[in-house]
Amino acid sequence: MPLNPNRVYMFAADHRWQWEEYFDAHAIPRERIGEVKRLAFDGFMLARERSDAIREFGALLIDEQYAAAEIADASRAGVTVGTPAEKPGAVPLAWTADPFSAALTGAFVKVLVRDRPDDEAGIRAGQWAKLDALQAWCRGAGKPLVVEVIVARKHEPEDEFEASGRPAMLAGFIADAYRRGLTPDFWKIEGTLAPQGARTIDAAIAGHSSCRQIILGKAADIATIDRWFAACSASATASGFAIGRTVYWEPAAAFLSGTKTADEAVDAICSNYLQLVAAWERSRNVTLRT
């Protein structure tokens, strides 16, 4: 099932370096990261059982590195499942596999790029070239492309940066992309509490009629994400979310520490995911269907 351009409830469970750091810090063998991915998959499938909205608009983003079996299971179950193209934690952008297509076994592709307009010109040019190549491959393969853009704060005051600085930089990146012919199906965008910031991003994305945005989570709590959803409630290009750590990090960590059973962790993941769906539909005045 393809991604719906008008509504996407994506559970993003493609974290790799974050779990590697966690496992190393807690002296847990990295071989067990696959157990976390299975919890994420099972939580997604439980939510799909419980919610018509997830069955219709749900999507799972998960990595080939630690979750190849889950990708195969999701595909067999008719789930809209996608995979990341980027090497985890790499700055500048690098591919997670050579050739990059080897990791792109799902129905859609996501790539994360970190950018600021004051980054070195050569680094930015190299990243643009990689994005162009990835888009060309996705179009040839018939796979939707999701481009996640992370803009890091440097010296800027935090509140000002969150409200207007980051949205302006994102808008500039998107405008540059459109001038280059880079028009992904979805932009995966950091949320903002400022309605004006949300309007800035919305206007930039609307510069190409077929492009949409989905809101990423940054491991924020659900109450904060609820406020991000409210801020972008009038954004015509906003189609939903792509959120992960908010959904599954704490339940998975509790499972690893022995304070939750696998079934309890899966139920908590499902509950968190459904809370995000409810928050989005509340922000859009949509009747939740469960």
PyMOL commands that set and color helices and strands:
alter all, ss='L'
color gray80, all
select helices_A, chain A and resi 17-25+30-50+52-57+64-76+100-103+121-141+158-180+195-205+222-231+245-257+262-283
alter helices_A, ss='H'
color red, helices_A
select strands_A, chain A and resi 8-13+58-62+81-84+108-114+145-150+186-190+212-216+238-243
alter strands_A, ss='S'
color yellow, strands_A
deselect
rebuild
show_as cartoon
